[in-house]
Amino acid sequence: MVEELLIIIIMKEIMNNSLELPVQDLFPSPLYYVFRDSNIDITESEEIKNIIEEGMEQFDGREGPEPWAHREGIQNSTSRNSYLFNDKLHKLKEFCEKHIKIYIDNVISPKGDVKFYITQSWLKMTKPGEEHRKHNHPNSIISGVYYIKTTVNDVIKFYDPNSVTKQAIKFSQKEAHIWNATSWLFPVTNNKLILFPAWLEHSVPINPQATTDRISLAFNVFAKGIVGEEYDLTRSFL
C-alpha cells in the first residue's frame, strides 16, 4: 500500500468540493489518518480478547471524580490495563509508531535531540446506546486512535478550539462547512489510524444505528529531550 501523509483541516475530505474560493486556511488543526493494509491477525485478536476478559471499567454517568461523570447517560468502557503497548500488540504498536514519526516530522517538525514515545495505551469498548463525552488528553502532545471494530456510520466528533471566539457574533447558517462549523463528524472504519493534537477536544456520540460493539485502541504521546531555545528563554529539559 502506498502510504501518504494526509494533513487536513478537520473533516475536509468530506466537505463539499464546490467551495472553490480564494480562501487560505490559517492555523488549521492537523488530523492525520492512514489505513493499515492488514486486518487484526489471530494473535492480536486473542490478545484483545484477553484484555477485555481482564476487565473493562465503565462509568454509568453518576459516579467518578470527573465533572462529566455526574451527568446522565452511559459512558463507554475502558480497559483496566492502560499500558497495553508495553507488552502486548507489538506489531500494531510498530505500525502506530511509524506513523507517529511521520506526523512529528511533518507537522511538529522539531529540531534537536527530542524523542517522542507512547505513554499510555488502552482499549475502549462502546456498546449500542453508549457514548464517550467531550474531552481532550492533558499531559500529552499527540493522541491517537486505532479502530479495531467499527459500526455502521461510525464517527468521531471533533470540536473547534476557537468556537467561543468565533461565535462572539453568531449567525444563523444556510449550510455548515469547515469555515463556520463549531464541530464536525469524521468517519472511521476498521483498520484506520488517526493522530491529532492532544489538546483537540473530541467525543464519540451515541450511534442510534449501532447494533454491535465498537472497539478501538487509544494512546497518548509525549516527548523527552531539550526543547526551546536558550536565547529567548524558552529552553526546558523534559
VOVEX-796347 format. One record per residue (C-alpha): residue number from 1; x, y, z. Coordinates in Angstrom, 3 decimals. Layout:
N
- NUM	X	Y	Z;
...
end
This chain:
238
- 1	0.000	0.000	0.000;
- 2	1.261	3.436	-0.886;
- 3	1.123	5.468	2.317;
- 4	0.644	9.194	2.107;
- 5	0.762	11.965	4.598;
- 6	-2.706	13.421	4.838;
- 7	-2.649	16.616	6.847;
- 8	-6.009	18.243	6.579;
- 9	-8.291	20.673	8.268;
- 10	-10.626	18.512	10.301;
- 11	-13.021	16.644	8.079;
- 12	-12.028	18.460	4.891;
- 13	-12.232	15.190	2.973;
- 14	-15.997	15.038	3.408;
- 15	-16.628	18.663	2.690;
- 16	-18.488	19.785	-0.437;
- 17	-15.831	20.477	-3.061;
- 18	-17.966	23.192	-4.613;
- 19	-16.477	25.656	-2.127;
- 20	-13.689	26.609	-4.503;
- 21	-12.956	30.037	-3.091;
- 22	-9.728	32.024	-2.891;
- 23	-9.545	31.303	0.843;
- 24	-6.354	30.361	2.653;
- 25	-6.645	28.015	5.630;
- 26	-4.778	29.638	8.524;
- 27	-3.792	27.773	11.690;
- 28	-5.597	24.506	10.916;
- 29	-5.922	21.621	13.351;
- 30	-3.833	18.815	11.829;
- 31	-5.593	15.469	11.639;
- 32	-3.520	12.618	10.216;
- 33	-5.151	9.399	9.086;
- 34	-3.937	6.237	7.417;
- 35	-5.158	2.679	6.900;
- 36	-3.273	-0.407	7.961;
- 37	-3.040	-2.775	4.991;
- 38	-3.800	-5.853	7.087;
- 39	-6.555	-6.866	9.444;
- 40	-6.070	-7.779	13.076;
- 41	-4.400	-11.204	12.970;
- 42	-5.159	-14.264	15.105;
- 43	-2.532	-13.426	17.732;
- 44	-3.725	-9.833	18.054;
- 45	-7.350	-10.948	18.178;
- 46	-6.546	-13.317	21.039;
- 47	-4.680	-10.586	22.925;
- 48	-7.600	-8.185	22.520;
- 49	-9.984	-10.864	23.770;
- 50	-7.772	-11.409	26.830;
- 51	-7.605	-7.665	27.542;
- 52	-11.393	-7.457	27.545;
- 53	-11.659	-10.524	29.773;
- 54	-9.173	-8.978	32.228;
- 55	-11.756	-6.288	32.854;
- 56	-13.293	-3.120	31.437;
- 57	-14.229	-0.156	33.650;
- 58	-17.465	1.649	32.900;
- 59	-18.812	4.972	34.159;
- 60	-22.571	4.982	34.465;
- 61	-22.995	8.745	34.367;
- 62	-23.422	9.069	38.132;
- 63	-20.055	8.039	39.556;
- 64	-16.472	9.192	39.270;
- 65	-14.403	12.263	40.108;
- 66	-14.664	13.877	36.685;
- 67	-17.274	16.630	36.189;
- 68	-18.773	14.822	33.202;
- 69	-19.322	11.687	35.271;
- 70	-22.180	13.335	37.150;
- 71	-24.353	13.866	34.094;
- 72	-26.950	11.461	32.842;
- 73	-26.020	8.909	30.203;
- 74	-23.880	5.817	29.930;
- 75	-20.183	6.142	29.223;
- 76	-18.319	3.509	27.244;
- 77	-15.794	1.176	28.872;
- 78	-12.019	1.432	29.271;
- 79	-9.618	-1.458	29.795;
- 80	-8.187	-1.743	33.283;
- 81	-4.781	-2.140	31.693;
- 82	-3.798	1.307	30.375;
- 83	-0.295	0.317	29.259;
- 84	-1.191	-2.216	26.581;
- 85	1.673	-1.410	24.233;
- 86	4.199	-2.183	26.967;
- 87	3.839	-5.924	26.479;
- 88	1.009	-6.564	24.019;
- 89	0.068	-5.933	20.385;
- 90	3.673	-5.393	19.265;
- 91	3.000	-5.275	15.518;
- 92	0.192	-2.776	15.970;
- 93	2.491	-0.658	18.149;
- 94	5.143	-0.664	15.417;
- 95	2.560	0.480	12.882;
- 96	1.431	3.322	15.147;
- 97	4.986	4.387	15.956;
- 98	5.863	4.516	12.263;
- 99	3.066	6.981	11.610;
- 100	3.677	8.948	14.787;
- 101	7.149	9.647	13.371;
- 102	5.670	10.795	10.056;
- 103	3.279	13.099	11.912;
- 104	6.044	14.517	14.098;
- 105	8.474	15.091	11.218;
- 106	5.896	16.816	9.019;
- 107	3.584	18.576	11.482;
- 108	5.586	19.421	14.597;
- 109	8.934	19.409	12.765;
- 110	11.097	19.638	15.889;
- 111	14.828	20.199	15.741;
- 112	17.430	18.909	18.137;
- 113	17.545	15.739	20.155;
- 114	13.905	15.244	21.071;
- 115	12.432	11.765	21.284;
- 116	8.720	11.043	21.248;
- 117	7.227	7.996	22.915;
- 118	3.868	6.429	23.694;
- 119	2.916	6.885	27.341;
- 120	-0.385	5.108	27.999;
- 121	-2.420	2.920	25.670;
- 122	-5.806	1.424	26.392;
- 123	-8.795	-0.296	24.844;
- 124	-12.191	1.382	24.510;
- 125	-15.442	-0.527	24.037;
- 126	-18.652	1.267	23.129;
- 127	-21.833	-0.773	23.212;
- 128	-25.041	0.319	21.439;
- 129	-26.541	3.254	23.341;
- 130	-23.224	4.291	24.930;
- 131	-21.092	7.356	24.307;
- 132	-17.798	9.000	25.176;
- 133	-18.332	12.606	26.131;
- 134	-16.265	15.568	25.014;
- 135	-12.722	15.580	26.371;
- 136	-9.089	16.122	25.498;
- 137	-5.878	14.483	26.731;
- 138	-3.839	16.579	29.200;
- 139	-0.127	15.915	29.773;
- 140	0.224	14.688	26.191;
- 141	1.356	16.129	22.868;
- 142	-0.280	13.774	20.374;
- 143	-3.253	11.476	20.815;
- 144	-4.139	8.592	18.555;
- 145	-6.895	6.071	17.955;
- 146	-6.720	2.823	16.013;
- 147	-10.098	1.361	15.055;
- 148	-10.313	-2.388	15.559;
- 149	-14.044	-2.902	15.129;
- 150	-16.398	-0.162	13.989;
- 151	-20.144	0.017	13.486;
- 152	-22.419	1.313	10.735;
- 153	-21.987	5.060	10.120;
- 154	-19.294	5.212	12.791;
- 155	-17.720	8.596	13.592;
- 156	-15.559	10.559	15.981;
- 157	-16.645	14.126	16.679;
- 158	-14.130	16.976	16.886;
- 159	-14.687	20.460	18.309;
- 160	-13.243	23.753	17.113;
- 161	-10.973	25.095	19.898;
- 162	-11.773	28.653	18.792;
- 163	-15.541	28.239	18.699;
- 164	-16.216	30.666	21.576;
- 165	-14.221	33.419	19.909;
- 166	-15.758	32.761	16.514;
- 167	-19.266	32.955	17.931;
- 168	-18.893	36.362	19.534;
- 169	-21.450	37.222	16.874;
- 170	-23.463	34.153	15.973;
- 171	-25.151	33.972	12.597;
- 172	-27.810	31.538	11.502;
- 173	-26.228	29.479	8.727;
- 174	-27.620	28.382	5.385;
- 175	-25.203	25.451	5.445;
- 176	-22.399	24.212	7.658;
- 177	-18.867	23.769	6.364;
- 178	-15.339	23.725	7.763;
- 179	-15.103	27.522	7.973;
- 180	-18.242	28.104	10.021;
- 181	-18.854	24.842	11.902;
- 182	-18.009	24.559	15.585;
- 183	-17.828	20.755	15.444;
- 184	-17.580	18.105	12.794;
- 185	-18.095	14.363	12.436;
- 186	-15.168	12.427	10.986;
- 187	-15.983	8.927	9.645;
- 188	-13.989	5.957	10.943;
- 189	-13.742	2.372	9.725;
- 190	-11.849	-0.784	10.599;
- 191	-8.032	-0.587	10.491;
- 192	-7.973	3.216	10.386;
- 193	-5.445	5.115	12.493;
- 194	-5.915	8.780	13.316;
- 195	-3.454	11.133	15.033;
- 196	-4.237	14.632	16.271;
- 197	-3.085	17.238	18.814;
- 198	-3.855	16.039	22.324;
- 199	-5.456	19.402	23.169;
- 200	-8.116	18.977	20.487;
- 201	-11.459	18.147	22.104;
- 202	-13.356	15.171	20.745;
- 203	-16.139	12.764	21.624;
- 204	-17.978	9.651	20.474;
- 205	-21.685	10.435	20.198;
- 206	-24.376	7.817	20.650;
- 207	-24.910	5.969	17.379;
- 208	-28.631	5.122	17.106;
- 209	-27.892	2.719	14.235;
- 210	-25.277	0.664	16.086;
- 211	-26.204	-2.955	16.791;
- 212	-22.718	-4.273	17.659;
- 213	-19.892	-3.265	19.981;
- 214	-17.342	-0.709	18.808;
- 215	-13.719	-1.454	19.800;
- 216	-10.785	0.906	19.451;
- 217	-7.327	1.339	20.911;
- 218	-6.326	4.814	22.085;
- 219	-2.924	6.128	23.129;
- 220	-1.038	9.275	24.083;
- 221	2.383	10.512	23.037;
- 222	4.831	12.696	24.961;
- 223	8.443	13.795	24.429;
- 224	11.771	13.757	26.221;
- 225	14.835	15.830	25.493;
- 226	15.706	19.503	25.202;
- 227	13.013	21.846	23.905;
- 228	13.016	25.566	23.233;
- 229	15.899	27.979	22.790;
- 230	18.270	29.472	25.334;
- 231	18.377	32.887	23.646;
- 232	14.622	33.516	24.024;
- 233	14.389	31.947	27.489;
- 234	12.192	29.031	26.416;
- 235	14.670	26.187	26.970;
- 236	13.439	23.280	29.067;
- 237	14.568	19.729	29.747;
- 238	11.851	17.093	29.522;
end
